[in-house]
Structure formats: C-alpha cells, structure tokens
Amino acid sequence: MYVLESEIDGRLYKGQTSNIENRLKEHNSGKTRSTKGFIPWKLVYFEKFITREEAVLREKYFKTGSGREFLKIYINK
C-alpha cells in the first residue's frame, strides 16, 4: 500500500501494488489516467502487508476522513 504526492500541486494518490518501484514509474510515465495530469509524483508513505486483502483494506482506510487526517499529520501536509 502506498501514497504518492504530486510535485505539481501536492495532491495525494493512494494505491496498492506488489512492486512500488515499477508502479511509481508507471505513474510518472503517464500510463495511469487518473494521475497523468499531475506528474511528477514522489513516494511519501508506504506499508507492507502479507495479503492483498490487508493492503486493500488499508488503502480504503486512507481514503476516509480519519485516514486522510493520519496522512496529513504523518507527512506534515
């Protein structure tokens, strides 16, 4: 599970993958439609999980109000 920050406007993108390095390259090369307009992206937070289900649940949490607040404090936004 990872969180990216756009260097253009500071917006955050939350997602999950088994390979953060490759996924960040995909975001920065414009292959992801939802992030294409806000390139470049940098990795600001990540967590590792044993199962994909755990990662998906954590990603969903970060998309809630309390999850966004946690990230705001954690990454000093």
C-alpha positions in Angstrom: 0.0 0.0 0.0 1.5 3.3 -1.0 0.8 7.1 -1.0 2.2 9.4 -3.7 2.3 13.1 -3.7 2.1 15.2 -6.8 5.0 17.7 -7.1 2.7 19.9 -9.1 0.0 20.7 -6.6 0.7 18.4 -3.5 -2.4 16.2 -4.0 -2.1 12.6 -2.7 -2.8 9.4 -4.5 -3.3 6.1 -2.6 -2.9 2.7 -4.1 -1.6 -0.8 -3.6 0.8 -2.9 -5.6 3.2 -5.7 -5.2 6.0 -3.6 -6.8 6.2 0.0 -5.7 9.2 0.9 -7.8 7.5 -0.2 -11.1 4.2 1.3 -10.1 5.8 4.7 -9.4 7.5 4.6 -12.9 4.0 3.8 -14.4 2.5 6.9 -12.7 5.4 9.1 -13.7 5.3 7.9 -17.4 1.6 8.8 -17.8 0.3 5.2 -18.0 -2.3 5.8 -15.2 -5.1 8.0 -16.5 -6.1 9.4 -13.1 -2.6 10.6 -12.2 -1.4 11.6 -15.7 -2.2 15.3 -15.3 -0.2 15.7 -12.1 3.2 14.3 -13.0 5.8 14.1 -11.4 4.8 12.0 -8.4 7.0 11.1 -5.4 6.5 8.3 -2.9 5.7 9.8 0.6 4.4 6.8 2.5 4.1 3.0 2.2 3.2 0.0 4.3 3.9 -3.7 3.5 1.3 -6.4 4.1 1.3 -10.2 3.7 -2.0 -10.4 1.8 -3.5 -8.2 -0.9 -6.8 -8.1 1.1 -5.0 -6.4 4.0 -3.4 -3.8 1.6 -6.8 -3.1 0.0 -8.4 -2.5 3.5 -5.6 -0.2 4.5 -5.9 1.7 1.2 -9.7 2.1 1.8 -8.9 3.5 5.3 -6.6 6.1 3.9 -9.4 7.3 1.6 -11.6 8.0 4.6 -11.6 11.3 6.6 -9.6 9.8 9.5 -7.2 8.2 7.1 -6.6 11.5 5.4 -6.0 13.1 8.7 -3.5 10.5 9.7 -1.6 11.1 6.4 -1.8 14.8 6.9 -0.1 14.6 10.3 2.4 11.9 9.2 3.7 13.7 6.1 3.2 17.2 7.5 0.8 18.5 4.9 
